[in-house]
Amino acid sequence: METKLILHTGKLVDSHLHNRRKLSVQPHVQVFSQD
């Protein structure tokens, strides 16, 4: 599960946001977008 931590900085986040986009996770997207 170490790969998840590494991808959690961008790839996993994109995947999660893609699926959680319906849960209104827009604020989270902006935070990662600035990073």
Residue pairs with C-beta under 8 A, 6 or more apart in sequence:
4 12
9 35
10 32
13 28
13 32
16 25
17 25
17 28
17 29
17 32
